[in-house]
Amino acid sequence: MKKTIEERKDIVFYVKLYPLKIHPEAYEKSKAIVCEKSLALLEAAHEKKPLPKPSCETTVIDENIKLAEKLGITSLPSIVLPDGRVFPGYRDAKSLIGLLGN
Amino acid sequence: MLQSVFIFCCLICLIFPVGTSLGFETKGQDCSKCHTLNQTEAVDLLKNLFPDIKVLNITMSPSKGLWEVYGQSGGKKGIFYVDFSKKHAFLGSLISIAEKKNLSQERLSELNKIDVSQIPLQDALVMGDPNAKFKVIVFDDPD
């Protein structure tokens, strides 16, 4: 994603955290990241670094889970394009730009 | 009149069987004239495999000789391919060799389009310029 936004200033990513039930720690981690609204924490989580405890109470993660289930998003990551197409798995900059057109 | 068109189509199909699909293309024949699959028929075929099947859309697949049947079973939506003989079906990915593209995945993304306006973004993590032209939403798990 970093590479894509470096290459293309006209693309922005909105990351919605959706902890899967098979990852028992992901729920707390998601809350911690959302409380701080911190991309750095998300990156740390991906690098398997320990995360601080959530610093707030939030329903955002529960809402994300409900929404993703309603939308039928089952595999992660999944990307949603502006026209509503959903693709499972992350795409590299080139193929993402191909899907977006121009 | 209709009857003779039908007989003509059947003859063409006999002369150029499904296996030699190139025969169709070079002769400029339209497969859908000879082969039809309607909703009821598709349900009848597929309910042997998926008793709760709902057929949402039927179209000719990019691979000659196969229909693409978009359906729902067990709460999940997917693409089933059914051959012209109506004896065989498969679930899986159709790949374009030349383009190295998963055509099934692309079709599914097209058919399963969602309304992006129902995804709230104010609580999402933003990577890049929030005013950028293309807004891509990523659902991700921290683990």
gemmi code that builds the backbone of each chain (N, CA, C; Angstrom):
import gemmi

chains = {
    "A": [
        ("MET", (0.824, -1.202, 0.000), (0.000, 0.000, 0.000), (0.860, 1.255, 0.000)),
        ("LYS", (1.930, 1.201, 0.816), (2.839, 2.354, 0.875), (3.399, 2.676, -0.499)),
        ("LYS", (3.818, 1.598, -1.179), (4.433, 1.763, -2.487), (3.415, 2.366, -3.461)),
        ("THR", (2.194, 1.887, -3.364), (1.151, 2.371, -4.273), (0.903, 3.870, -4.091)),
        ("ILE", (0.814, 4.317, -2.838), (0.524, 5.750, -2.663), (1.732, 6.626, -2.972)),
        ("GLU", (2.924, 6.006, -2.917), (4.096, 6.786, -3.339), (4.072, 6.982, -4.845)),
        ("GLU", (3.659, 5.907, -5.532), (3.634, 5.966, -6.989), (2.465, 6.788, -7.501)),
        ("ARG", (1.345, 6.668, -6.780), (0.132, 7.319, -7.262), (-0.452, 8.209, -6.185)),
        ("LYS", (-0.285, 9.517, -6.390), (-0.795, 10.469, -5.409), (-2.318, 10.563, -5.471)),
        ("ASP", (-2.910, 9.999, -6.526), (-4.376, 10.096, -6.651), (-5.099, 8.888, -6.046)),
        ("ILE", (-4.358, 8.071, -5.282), (-4.997, 6.935, -4.602), (-4.855, 7.113, -3.094)),
        ("VAL", (-5.954, 6.890, -2.394), (-5.897, 6.915, -0.927), (-6.521, 5.610, -0.419)),
        ("PHE", (-5.920, 5.061, 0.632), (-6.479, 3.852, 1.234), (-7.174, 4.189, 2.544)),
        ("TYR", (-8.365, 3.649, 2.707), (-9.064, 3.726, 3.982), (-9.057, 2.325, 4.566)),
        ("VAL", (-8.367, 2.155, 5.673), (-8.223, 0.821, 6.242), (-9.274, 0.604, 7.332)),
        ("LYS", (-10.081, -0.433, 7.150), (-11.081, -0.824, 8.141), (-10.574, -2.105, 8.800)),
        ("LEU", (-10.488, -2.083, 10.102), (-9.960, -3.267, 10.786), (-11.068, -4.278, 11.049)),
        ("TYR", (-10.795, -5.472, 10.636), (-11.771, -6.555, 10.750), (-11.057, -7.770, 11.334)),
        ("PRO", (-11.032, -7.871, 12.682), (-10.320, -9.005, 13.282), (-11.099, -10.306, 13.095)),
        ("LEU", (-10.444, -11.304, 12.585), (-11.098, -12.599, 12.389), (-11.129, -13.367, 13.708)),
        ("LYS", (-12.192, -14.171, 13.850), (-12.332, -14.922, 15.097), (-11.196, -15.922, 15.288)),
        ("ILE", (-10.621, -16.377, 14.184), (-9.536, -17.367, 14.304), (-8.258, -16.741, 14.864)),
        ("HIS", (-8.202, -15.409, 14.906), (-7.064, -14.721, 15.518), (-7.534, -14.096, 16.833)),
        ("PRO", (-7.446, -14.846, 17.932), (-8.048, -14.377, 19.192), (-7.513, -13.040, 19.704)),
        ("GLU", (-6.263, -12.714, 19.393), (-5.708, -11.454, 19.911), (-6.031, -10.258, 19.018)),
        ("ALA", (-6.504, -10.562, 17.821), (-6.681, -9.493, 16.835), (-7.722, -8.462, 17.272)),
        ("TYR", (-8.714, -8.893, 18.026), (-9.791, -7.993, 18.437), (-9.259, -6.856, 19.314)),
        ("GLU", (-8.480, -7.236, 20.350), (-7.878, -6.235, 21.241), (-6.904, -5.336, 20.483)),
        ("LYS", (-6.128, -5.981, 19.627), (-5.144, -5.205, 18.844), (-5.860, -4.191, 17.955)),
        ("SER", (-6.956, -4.635, 17.316), (-7.704, -3.728, 16.435), (-8.202, -2.526, 17.218)),
        ("LYS", (-8.705, -2.786, 18.433), (-9.206, -1.696, 19.273), (-8.078, -0.725, 19.611)),
        ("ALA", (-6.927, -1.279, 19.973), (-5.787, -0.429, 20.327), (-5.419, 0.485, 19.156)),
        ("ILE", (-5.431, -0.096, 17.945), (-5.038, 0.677, 16.759), (-6.075, 1.771, 16.477)),
        ("VAL", (-7.346, 1.417, 16.582), (-8.411, 2.376, 16.290), (-8.433, 3.512, 17.317)),
        ("CYS", (-8.189, 3.175, 18.601), (-8.162, 4.213, 19.640), (-7.124, 5.279, 19.310)),
        ("GLU", (-5.962, 4.842, 18.859), (-4.888, 5.794, 18.546), (-4.993, 6.306, 17.114)),
        ("LYS", (-5.878, 5.686, 16.315), (-5.943, 5.985, 14.877), (-4.531, 6.005, 14.295)),
        ("SER", (-3.800, 4.948, 14.558), (-2.378, 4.982, 14.250), (-1.973, 3.921, 13.229)),
        ("LEU", (-1.490, 4.410, 12.092), (-0.979, 3.494, 11.070), (0.288, 2.812, 11.551)),
        ("ALA", (1.045, 3.544, 12.402), (2.298, 2.977, 12.920), (2.001, 1.726, 13.746)),
        ("LEU", (0.910, 1.787, 14.526), (0.545, 0.615, 15.335), (0.104, -0.554, 14.457)),
        ("LEU", (-0.600, -0.250, 13.393), (-1.021, -1.315, 12.476), (0.207, -1.999, 11.877)),
        ("GLU", (1.150, -1.167, 11.500), (2.388, -1.695, 10.934), (3.122, -2.571, 11.956)),
        ("ALA", (3.155, -2.086, 13.197), (3.803, -2.847, 14.264), (3.110, -4.201, 14.451)),
        ("ALA", (1.764, -4.176, 14.368), (1.008, -5.426, 14.522), (1.350, -6.407, 13.415)),
        ("HIS", (1.457, -5.881, 12.198), (1.811, -6.751, 11.067), (3.203, -7.335, 11.232)),
        ("GLU", (4.057, -6.575, 11.915), (5.424, -7.076, 12.143), (5.500, -7.938, 13.398)),
        ("LYS", (4.323, -8.265, 13.935), (4.225, -9.148, 15.121), (4.830, -8.523, 16.387)),
        ("LYS", (4.904, -7.195, 16.405), (5.397, -6.535, 17.618), (4.251, -6.434, 18.626)),
        ("PRO", (4.570, -6.461, 19.942), (3.484, -6.340, 20.922), (2.864, -4.939, 20.876)),
        ("LEU", (1.548, -4.898, 21.112), (0.830, -3.626, 21.064), (0.360, -3.241, 22.464)),
        ("PRO", (0.258, -1.927, 22.723), (-0.290, -1.536, 24.032), (-1.762, -1.925, 24.128)),
        ("LYS", (-2.282, -1.926, 25.359), (-3.719, -2.199, 25.572), (-4.525, -1.057, 24.968)),
        ("PRO", (-5.765, -1.342, 24.514), (-6.601, -0.260, 23.964), (-6.763, 0.866, 24.983)),
        ("SER", (-6.619, 2.108, 24.525), (-6.675, 3.244, 25.449), (-8.059, 3.857, 25.505)),
        ("CYS", (-9.047, 3.209, 24.872), (-10.397, 3.776, 24.897), (-11.414, 2.660, 24.778)),
        ("GLU", (-12.660, 3.033, 25.008), (-13.761, 2.106, 24.737), (-14.304, 2.473, 23.362)),
        ("THR", (-14.463, 1.501, 22.501), (-14.969, 1.824, 21.169), (-15.813, 0.681, 20.617)),
        ("THR", (-16.818, 1.065, 19.847), (-17.667, 0.046, 19.206), (-17.323, -0.093, 17.726)),
        ("VAL", (-16.319, 0.683, 17.310), (-15.971, 0.698, 15.888), (-15.671, -0.706, 15.362)),
        ("ILE", (-14.897, -1.464, 16.144), (-14.484, -2.789, 15.675), (-15.688, -3.727, 15.550)),
        ("ASP", (-16.590, -3.681, 16.549), (-17.799, -4.512, 16.457), (-18.632, -4.140, 15.231)),
        ("GLU", (-18.690, -2.834, 14.971), (-19.445, -2.373, 13.793), (-18.776, -2.839, 12.498)),
        ("ASN", (-17.437, -2.787, 12.486), (-16.713, -3.256, 11.300), (-16.988, -4.732, 11.041)),
        ("ILE", (-17.002, -5.524, 12.121), (-17.230, -6.966, 11.980), (-18.619, -7.207, 11.390)),
        ("LYS", (-19.616, -6.514, 11.952), (-20.998, -6.672, 11.471), (-21.096, -6.289, 10.006)),
        ("LEU", (-20.468, -5.158, 9.678), (-20.539, -4.649, 8.312), (-19.882, -5.629, 7.335)),
        ("ALA", (-18.695, -6.110, 7.684), (-17.973, -7.019, 6.791), (-18.773, -8.304, 6.576)),
        ("GLU", (-19.411, -8.782, 7.651), (-20.224, -9.994, 7.512), (-21.413, -9.735, 6.597)),
        ("LYS", (-22.014, -8.562, 6.773), (-23.170, -8.203, 5.948), (-22.765, -8.093, 4.470)),
        ("LEU", (-21.579, -7.555, 4.240), (-21.120, -7.366, 2.862), (-20.580, -8.661, 2.260)),
        ("GLY", (-20.452, -9.690, 3.081), (-19.957, -10.971, 2.578), (-18.448, -11.005, 2.393)),
        ("ILE", (-17.743, -10.160, 3.138), (-16.281, -10.157, 3.049), (-15.748, -11.226, 4.002)),
        ("THR", (-15.108, -12.225, 3.437), (-14.666, -13.350, 4.270), (-13.150, -13.501, 4.297)),
        ("SER", (-12.487, -13.095, 3.226), (-11.040, -13.296, 3.252), (-10.342, -11.953, 3.435)),
        ("LEU", (-9.229, -11.990, 4.123), (-8.514, -10.754, 4.430), (-7.070, -10.836, 3.966)),
        ("PRO", (-6.476, -9.752, 3.536), (-7.200, -8.500, 3.300), (-8.136, -8.605, 2.093)),
        ("SER", (-9.132, -7.737, 2.048), (-9.976, -7.583, 0.867), (-9.983, -6.112, 0.509)),
        ("ILE", (-9.957, -5.840, -0.795), (-10.005, -4.437, -1.191), (-11.341, -4.136, -1.861)),
        ("VAL", (-11.853, -2.942, -1.588), (-13.110, -2.502, -2.194), (-12.788, -1.287, -3.056)),
        ("LEU", (-13.069, -1.405, -4.347), (-12.775, -0.306, -5.268), (-13.919, 0.719, -5.246)),
        ("PRO", (-13.639, 1.936, -5.742), (-14.678, 2.985, -5.692), (-15.985, 2.570, -6.362)),
        ("ASP", (-15.932, 1.677, -7.356), (-17.177, 1.279, -8.035), (-17.886, 0.118, -7.334)),
        ("GLY", (-17.336, -0.334, -6.192), (-18.011, -1.369, -5.416), (-17.507, -2.780, -5.651)),
        ("ARG", (-16.550, -2.933, -6.575), (-16.008, -4.285, -6.776), (-15.112, -4.665, -5.601)),
        ("VAL", (-15.270, -5.893, -5.154), (-14.483, -6.381, -4.028), (-13.521, -7.452, -4.536)),
        ("PHE", (-12.263, -7.326, -4.170), (-11.282, -8.340, -4.549), (-10.605, -8.886, -3.298)),
        ("PRO", (-10.547, -10.204, -3.196), (-9.817, -10.768, -2.057), (-8.315, -10.660, -2.271)),
        ("GLY", (-7.593, -10.476, -1.190), (-6.132, -10.429, -1.268), (-5.649, -9.049, -1.645)),
        ("TYR", (-4.428, -8.738, -1.281), (-3.897, -7.439, -1.635), (-3.301, -7.478, -3.040)),
        ("ARG", (-3.354, -6.358, -3.749), (-2.799, -6.283, -5.105), (-1.596, -5.362, -5.088)),
        ("ASP", (-0.620, -5.664, -5.928), (0.508, -4.745, -6.007), (0.068, -3.489, -6.776)),
        ("ALA", (0.917, -2.477, -6.692), (0.558, -1.178, -7.262), (0.089, -1.315, -8.713)),
        ("LYS", (0.831, -2.095, -9.490), (0.555, -2.167, -10.919), (-0.823, -2.779, -11.196)),
        ("SER", (-1.109, -3.901, -10.519), (-2.375, -4.542, -10.844), (-3.554, -3.778, -10.243)),
        ("LEU", (-3.310, -3.082, -9.124), (-4.364, -2.247, -8.544), (-4.721, -1.100, -9.481)),
        ("ILE", (-3.696, -0.477, -10.024), (-3.916, 0.633, -10.951), (-4.638, 0.128, -12.195)),
        ("GLY", (-4.290, -1.099, -12.614), (-4.976, -1.719, -13.748), (-6.463, -1.893, -13.472)),
        ("LEU", (-6.794, -2.280, -12.243), (-8.202, -2.496, -11.886), (-8.960, -1.180, -11.779)),
        ("LEU", (-8.257, -0.134, -11.317), (-8.900, 1.169, -11.154), (-9.152, 1.843, -12.499)),
        ("GLY", (-8.333, 1.482, -13.478), (-8.447, 2.107, -14.790), (-7.672, 3.406, -14.820)),
        ("ASN", (-7.198, 3.786, -15.974), (-6.299, 4.914, -16.250), (-5.222, 5.077, -15.185)),
    ],
    "B": [
        ("MET", (-41.373, -21.906, -39.768), (-40.157, -21.088, -39.919), (-39.216, -21.343, -38.752)),
        ("LEU", (-39.761, -21.176, -37.527), (-38.942, -21.380, -36.320), (-38.371, -22.785, -36.295)),
        ("GLN", (-39.225, -23.711, -36.740), (-38.826, -25.115, -36.710), (-37.611, -25.342, -37.613)),
        ("SER", (-37.638, -24.725, -38.791), (-36.522, -24.959, -39.716), (-35.243, -24.307, -39.192)),
        ("VAL", (-35.396, -23.160, -38.512), (-34.211, -22.529, -37.887), (-33.634, -23.462, -36.841)),
        ("PHE", (-34.542, -24.050, -36.069), (-34.123, -24.971, -35.013), (-33.380, -26.155, -35.611)),
        ("ILE", (-33.947, -26.743, -36.654), (-33.313, -27.909, -37.288), (-31.951, -27.514, -37.852)),
        ("PHE", (-31.891, -26.335, -38.469), (-30.627, -25.848, -39.018), (-29.570, -25.732, -37.904)),
        ("CYS", (-29.991, -25.153, -36.784), (-29.084, -24.986, -35.648), (-28.600, -26.339, -35.159)),
        ("CYS", (-29.537, -27.274, -35.061), (-29.168, -28.598, -34.574), (-28.165, -29.242, -35.511)),
        ("LEU", (-28.394, -29.052, -36.811), (-27.473, -29.620, -37.796), (-26.078, -29.031, -37.637)),
        ("ILE", (-26.042, -27.692, -37.496), (-24.768, -26.999, -37.312), (-24.055, -27.572, -36.088)),
        ("CYS", (-24.851, -27.784, -35.029), (-24.254, -28.288, -33.796), (-23.720, -29.693, -33.979)),
        ("LEU", (-24.381, -30.463, -34.816), (-23.906, -31.821, -35.064), (-22.617, -31.793, -35.880)),
        ("ILE", (-22.608, -30.890, -36.838), (-21.431, -30.822, -37.716), (-20.224, -30.274, -36.954)),
        ("PHE", (-20.482, -29.252, -36.130), (-19.396, -28.668, -35.329), (-19.665, -28.952, -33.864)),
        ("PRO", (-19.304, -30.120, -33.399), (-19.608, -30.421, -32.002), (-18.857, -29.485, -31.057)),
        ("VAL", (-19.330, -29.489, -29.810), (-18.801, -28.580, -28.798), (-17.284, -28.651, -28.683)),
        ("GLY", (-16.775, -29.837, -28.777), (-15.325, -30.029, -28.613), (-14.508, -29.199, -29.575)),
        ("THR", (-15.003, -29.061, -30.801), (-14.237, -28.270, -31.768), (-14.804, -26.859, -31.802)),
        ("SER", (-14.607, -26.171, -30.712), (-15.214, -24.860, -30.577), (-14.672, -23.870, -31.606)),
        ("LEU", (-13.494, -24.134, -32.099), (-12.928, -23.236, -33.107), (-13.838, -23.186, -34.330)),
        ("GLY", (-14.476, -24.327, -34.600), (-15.422, -24.409, -35.701), (-16.477, -23.339, -35.598)),
        ("PHE", (-16.937, -23.083, -34.382), (-17.942, -22.050, -34.170), (-17.399, -20.678, -34.517)),
        ("GLU", (-16.250, -20.406, -33.975), (-15.747, -19.042, -34.112), (-15.397, -18.713, -35.552)),
        ("THR", (-14.756, -19.662, -36.233), (-14.332, -19.361, -37.597), (-15.540, -19.251, -38.514)),
        ("LYS", (-16.608, -20.002, -38.174), (-17.803, -19.924, -39.009), (-18.707, -18.783, -38.565)),
        ("GLY", (-18.297, -18.096, -37.493), (-19.086, -16.960, -37.024), (-20.425, -17.360, -36.444)),
        ("GLN", (-20.570, -18.595, -36.009), (-21.838, -19.017, -35.424), (-21.955, -18.510, -33.998)),
        ("ASP", (-23.181, -18.206, -33.638), (-23.436, -17.765, -32.275), (-23.918, -18.964, -31.471)),
        ("CYS", (-23.122, -19.373, -30.489), (-23.440, -20.574, -29.715), (-24.809, -20.490, -29.056)),
        ("SER", (-25.200, -19.263, -28.691), (-26.440, -19.135, -27.935), (-27.659, -19.430, -28.808)),
        ("LYS", (-27.453, -19.494, -30.149), (-28.570, -19.858, -31.025), (-28.863, -21.345, -30.902)),
        ("CYS", (-27.797, -22.121, -30.717), (-27.955, -23.572, -30.649), (-28.211, -24.028, -29.223)),
        ("HIS", (-27.574, -23.356, -28.278), (-27.600, -23.843, -26.899), (-28.284, -22.850, -25.993)),
        ("THR", (-29.223, -23.356, -25.245), (-29.886, -22.480, -24.287), (-29.898, -23.145, -22.920)),
        ("LEU", (-29.897, -22.307, -21.931), (-30.034, -22.807, -20.561), (-30.856, -21.754, -19.836)),
        ("ASN", (-32.048, -22.140, -19.412), (-32.838, -21.148, -18.689), (-32.759, -21.383, -17.186)),
        ("GLN", (-33.320, -20.439, -16.480), (-33.261, -20.408, -15.026), (-33.739, -21.732, -14.404)),
        ("THR", (-34.943, -22.168, -14.812), (-35.552, -23.372, -14.241), (-34.671, -24.584, -14.486)),
        ("GLU", (-34.164, -24.661, -15.718), (-33.324, -25.792, -16.088), (-32.041, -25.812, -15.255)),
        ("ALA", (-31.461, -24.629, -15.082), (-30.215, -24.531, -14.311), (-30.443, -24.942, -12.864)),
        ("VAL", (-31.569, -24.509, -12.306), (-31.888, -24.891, -10.921), (-32.047, -26.407, -10.842)),
        ("ASP", (-32.782, -26.978, -11.806), (-32.995, -28.429, -11.808), (-31.686, -29.198, -11.850)),
        ("LEU", (-30.749, -28.699, -12.670), (-29.459, -29.388, -12.791), (-28.656, -29.265, -11.495)),
        ("LEU", (-28.576, -28.037, -11.006), (-27.647, -27.780, -9.893), (-28.198, -28.200, -8.533)),
        ("LYS", (-29.517, -28.361, -8.443), (-30.039, -28.728, -7.124), (-29.662, -30.160, -6.750)),
        ("ASN", (-29.243, -30.933, -7.756), (-28.696, -32.266, -7.448), (-27.423, -32.139, -6.615)),
        ("LEU", (-26.693, -31.061, -6.867), (-25.431, -30.845, -6.146), (-25.635, -29.958, -4.925)),
        ("PHE", (-26.465, -28.930, -5.104), (-26.703, -27.973, -4.023), (-28.217, -27.816, -3.872)),
        ("PRO", (-28.808, -28.571, -2.941), (-30.275, -28.580, -2.843), (-30.898, -27.198, -2.644)),
        ("ASP", (-30.157, -26.264, -2.040), (-30.748, -24.946, -1.764), (-30.356, -23.900, -2.808)),
        ("ILE", (-29.919, -24.364, -3.971), (-29.376, -23.426, -4.964), (-30.414, -22.394, -5.434)),
        ("LYS", (-29.932, -21.161, -5.531), (-30.733, -20.093, -6.140), (-29.929, -19.594, -7.326)),
        ("VAL", (-30.530, -19.566, -8.495), (-29.794, -19.094, -9.666), (-30.108, -17.621, -9.884)),
        ("LEU", (-29.059, -16.799, -9.906), (-29.244, -15.358, -9.995), (-29.000, -14.812, -11.400)),
        ("ASN", (-28.142, -15.504, -12.140), (-27.807, -15.002, -13.475), (-27.184, -16.125, -14.303)),
        ("ILE", (-27.513, -16.137, -15.593), (-26.906, -17.131, -16.485), (-26.378, -16.413, -17.705)),
        ("THR", (-25.152, -16.722, -18.062), (-24.599, -16.115, -19.276), (-23.596, -17.086, -19.887)),
        ("MET", (-23.256, -16.854, -21.140), (-22.246, -17.685, -21.789), (-20.892, -17.311, -21.179)),
        ("SER", (-20.089, -18.305, -20.845), (-18.791, -17.983, -20.243), (-17.793, -17.603, -21.332)),
        ("PRO", (-16.679, -16.966, -20.965), (-15.684, -16.628, -21.998), (-15.099, -17.872, -22.657)),
        ("SER", (-15.210, -19.023, -22.003), (-14.726, -20.270, -22.583), (-15.864, -20.908, -23.362)),
        ("LYS", (-15.663, -21.099, -24.662), (-16.729, -21.651, -25.501), (-17.112, -23.043, -25.021)),
        ("GLY", (-18.403, -23.266, -24.932), (-18.871, -24.583, -24.521), (-19.300, -24.642, -23.078)),
        ("LEU", (-19.200, -23.510, -22.387), (-19.573, -23.476, -20.970), (-20.493, -22.299, -20.678)),
        ("TRP", (-21.477, -22.562, -19.830), (-22.252, -21.449, -19.299), (-21.684, -21.032, -17.972)),
        ("GLU", (-21.822, -19.759, -17.704), (-21.483, -19.271, -16.377), (-22.802, -19.074, -15.639)),
        ("VAL", (-22.972, -19.803, -14.551), (-24.190, -19.697, -13.759), (-23.814, -19.075, -12.413)),
        ("TYR", (-24.397, -17.923, -12.157), (-24.117, -17.217, -10.904), (-25.231, -17.582, -9.940)),
        ("GLY", (-24.872, -18.178, -8.844), (-25.904, -18.654, -7.935), (-25.521, -18.514, -6.487)),
        ("GLN", (-26.476, -18.867, -5.646), (-26.268, -18.756, -4.212), (-26.636, -20.076, -3.557)),
        ("SER", (-25.747, -20.539, -2.680), (-26.008, -21.762, -1.922), (-25.365, -21.617, -0.554)),
        ("GLY", (-26.057, -22.046, 0.463), (-25.521, -21.956, 1.827), (-25.141, -20.527, 2.199)),
        ("GLY", (-25.897, -19.559, 1.686), (-25.649, -18.156, 2.007), (-24.472, -17.550, 1.260)),
        ("LYS", (-23.801, -18.361, 0.426), (-22.653, -17.812, -0.309), (-22.967, -17.738, -1.797)),
        ("LYS", (-22.469, -16.674, -2.402), (-22.681, -16.504, -3.829), (-21.448, -16.939, -4.595)),
        ("GLY", (-21.656, -17.584, -5.706), (-20.502, -18.018, -6.480), (-20.857, -18.318, -7.917)),
        ("ILE", (-19.819, -18.691, -8.670), (-20.005, -19.004, -10.086), (-19.854, -20.506, -10.290)),
        ("PHE", (-20.810, -21.071, -10.999), (-20.751, -22.482, -11.379), (-20.616, -22.501, -12.897)),
        ("TYR", (-19.809, -23.419, -13.413), (-19.756, -23.559, -14.860), (-20.464, -24.848, -15.245)),
        ("VAL", (-21.318, -24.766, -16.258), (-22.058, -25.945, -16.725), (-21.752, -26.087, -18.208)),
        ("ASP", (-21.437, -27.301, -18.635), (-21.096, -27.461, -20.053), (-22.353, -27.620, -20.912)),
        ("PHE", (-22.177, -27.477, -22.234), (-23.317, -27.514, -23.149), (-24.047, -28.849, -23.108)),
        ("SER", (-23.347, -29.904, -22.716), (-24.018, -31.210, -22.660), (-24.955, -31.296, -21.458)),
        ("LYS", (-24.814, -30.339, -20.537), (-25.603, -30.303, -19.292), (-25.370, -31.541, -18.432)),
        ("LYS", (-24.233, -32.147, -18.627), (-23.897, -33.331, -17.838), (-22.800, -33.011, -16.830)),
        ("HIS", (-22.037, -31.972, -17.119), (-20.898, -31.671, -16.251), (-20.934, -30.233, -15.762)),
        ("ALA", (-20.463, -30.074, -14.536), (-20.377, -28.736, -13.960), (-19.074, -28.653, -13.196)),
        ("PHE", (-18.547, -27.477, -13.065), (-17.402, -27.338, -12.164), (-17.425, -26.011, -11.436)),
        ("LEU", (-16.770, -26.043, -10.301), (-16.606, -24.862, -9.469), (-15.123, -24.594, -9.477)),
        ("GLY", (-14.744, -23.418, -9.827), (-13.302, -23.162, -9.836), (-13.010, -21.932, -10.643)),
        ("SER", (-11.760, -21.747, -10.948), (-11.350, -20.520, -11.613), (-11.037, -20.756, -13.074)),
        ("LEU", (-11.581, -19.885, -13.885), (-11.265, -19.886, -15.306), (-10.158, -18.851, -15.504)),
        ("ILE", (-9.045, -19.287, -16.054), (-7.896, -18.398, -16.186), (-7.677, -18.043, -17.657)),
        ("SER", (-7.442, -16.777, -17.932), (-7.027, -16.385, -19.275), (-5.523, -16.606, -19.364)),
        ("ILE", (-5.127, -17.503, -20.235), (-3.700, -17.842, -20.334), (-2.903, -16.637, -20.839)),
        ("ALA", (-3.422, -15.998, -21.883), (-2.682, -14.883, -22.472), (-2.542, -13.712, -21.498)),
        ("GLU", (-3.630, -13.421, -20.781), (-3.601, -12.251, -19.892), (-3.165, -12.588, -18.475)),
        ("LYS", (-2.992, -13.886, -18.188), (-2.653, -14.350, -16.835), (-3.631, -13.751, -15.827)),
        ("LYS", (-4.909, -13.855, -16.154), (-5.932, -13.240, -15.314), (-6.915, -14.286, -14.852)),
        ("ASN", (-7.365, -14.171, -13.630), (-8.413, -15.044, -13.122), (-9.764, -14.444, -13.518)),
        ("LEU", (-10.310, -14.967, -14.606), (-11.552, -14.393, -15.147), (-12.733, -14.620, -14.216)),
        ("SER", (-12.728, -15.744, -13.505), (-13.827, -16.036, -12.582), (-13.854, -15.006, -11.463)),
        ("GLN", (-12.672, -14.707, -10.936), (-12.573, -13.731, -9.851), (-13.067, -12.359, -10.306)),
        ("GLU", (-12.683, -11.982, -11.524), (-13.107, -10.674, -12.031), (-14.615, -10.601, -12.214)),
        ("ARG", (-15.185, -11.682, -12.713), (-16.641, -11.720, -12.905), (-17.357, -11.643, -11.565)),
        ("LEU", (-16.845, -12.408, -10.613), (-17.453, -12.449, -9.290), (-17.418, -11.067, -8.640)),
        ("SER", (-16.295, -10.375, -8.786), (-16.185, -9.029, -8.227), (-17.199, -8.092, -8.884)),
        ("GLU", (-17.407, -8.308, -10.181), (-18.360, -7.497, -10.934), (-19.792, -7.793, -10.461)),
        ("LEU", (-20.103, -9.087, -10.322), (-21.466, -9.502, -9.952), (-21.785, -9.207, -8.485)),
        ("ASN", (-20.760, -9.259, -7.651), (-20.956, -9.063, -6.209), (-20.729, -7.627, -5.761)),
        ("LYS", (-20.790, -6.699, -6.702), (-20.522, -5.294, -6.357), (-21.312, -4.865, -5.126)),
        ("ILE", (-20.673, -4.082, -4.268), (-21.379, -3.592, -3.090), (-21.531, -2.078, -3.179)),
        ("ASP", (-22.415, -1.561, -2.339), (-22.638, -0.121, -2.316), (-21.628, 0.490, -1.338)),
        ("VAL", (-20.610, 1.162, -1.871), (-19.539, 1.660, -1.006), (-20.016, 2.732, -0.034)),
        ("SER", (-21.150, 3.366, -0.359), (-21.617, 4.444, 0.523), (-22.069, 3.908, 1.888)),
        ("GLN", (-22.307, 2.598, 1.981), (-22.727, 2.077, 3.292), (-21.536, 1.744, 4.189)),
        ("ILE", (-20.321, 2.030, 3.712), (-19.143, 1.797, 4.544), (-18.710, 3.129, 5.170)),
        ("PRO", (-18.878, 3.288, 6.480), (-18.457, 4.548, 7.097), (-16.932, 4.666, 7.089)),
        ("LEU", (-16.441, 5.847, 6.745), (-14.998, 6.022, 6.618), (-14.389, 6.900, 7.700)),
        ("GLN", (-15.245, 7.563, 8.477), (-14.687, 8.515, 9.443), (-13.838, 7.831, 10.511)),
        ("ASP", (-14.084, 6.543, 10.754), (-13.298, 5.848, 11.773), (-12.186, 4.993, 11.157)),
        ("ALA", (-12.005, 5.090, 9.852), (-10.981, 4.259, 9.199), (-9.606, 4.918, 9.315)),
        ("LEU", (-8.567, 4.099, 9.192), (-7.206, 4.645, 9.158), (-6.939, 5.102, 7.733)),
        ("VAL", (-6.398, 6.296, 7.600), (-6.203, 6.850, 6.265), (-4.738, 6.773, 5.879)),
        ("MET", (-4.490, 6.183, 4.708), (-3.128, 6.118, 4.214), (-3.106, 6.835, 2.873)),
        ("GLY", (-2.439, 7.992, 2.837), (-2.409, 8.790, 1.617), (-3.212, 10.065, 1.790)),
        ("ASP", (-3.441, 10.746, 0.673), (-4.142, 12.021, 0.682), (-5.649, 11.767, 0.729)),
        ("PRO", (-6.319, 12.218, 1.828), (-7.753, 11.940, 1.954), (-8.590, 12.496, 0.807)),
        ("ASN", (-8.048, 13.483, 0.094), (-8.809, 14.048, -1.025), (-8.443, 13.444, -2.376)),
        ("ALA", (-7.677, 12.355, -2.347), (-7.258, 11.745, -3.605), (-8.488, 11.272, -4.391)),
        ("LYS", (-8.310, 11.166, -5.700), (-9.416, 10.828, -6.602), (-9.956, 9.424, -6.333)),
        ("PHE", (-9.062, 8.451, -6.207), (-9.491, 7.063, -6.031), (-9.449, 6.656, -4.565)),
        ("LYS", (-10.614, 6.376, -4.021), (-10.667, 5.934, -2.632), (-10.816, 4.412, -2.605)),
        ("VAL", (-9.788, 3.748, -2.105), (-9.808, 2.288, -2.036), (-9.951, 1.899, -0.566)),
        ("ILE", (-10.959, 1.083, -0.275), (-11.169, 0.650, 1.112), (-10.541, -0.732, 1.281)),
        ("VAL", (-9.778, -0.863, 2.351), (-9.119, -2.147, 2.593), (-9.634, -2.714, 3.909)),
        ("PHE", (-10.161, -3.913, 3.890), (-10.506, -4.605, 5.126), (-9.298, -5.449, 5.509)),
        ("ASP", (-8.815, -5.233, 6.710), (-7.577, -5.926, 7.104), (-7.649, -6.369, 8.548)),
        ("ASP", (-6.862, -7.393, 8.836), (-6.779, -7.979, 10.157), (-5.376, -7.663, 10.671)),
        ("PRO", (-5.235, -7.183, 11.932), (-3.885, -6.838, 12.384), (-2.983, -8.060, 12.555)),
        ("ASP", (-3.573, -9.253, 12.650), (-2.728, -10.444, 12.837), (-2.376, -11.108, 11.526)),
    ],
}
model = gemmi.Model(1)
for chain_id, residues in chains.items():
    chain = gemmi.Chain(chain_id)
    for i, (resn, *xyz) in enumerate(residues, 1):
        res = gemmi.Residue()
        res.name, res.seqid = resn, gemmi.SeqId(i, " ")
        for name, pos in zip(("N", "CA", "C"), xyz):
            atom = gemmi.Atom()
            atom.name, atom.element = name, gemmi.Element(name[0])
            atom.pos, atom.b_iso = gemmi.Position(*pos), 0.0
            res.add_atom(atom)
        chain.add_residue(res)
    model.add_chain(chain)
structure = gemmi.Structure()
structure.add_model(model)
structure.setup_entities()
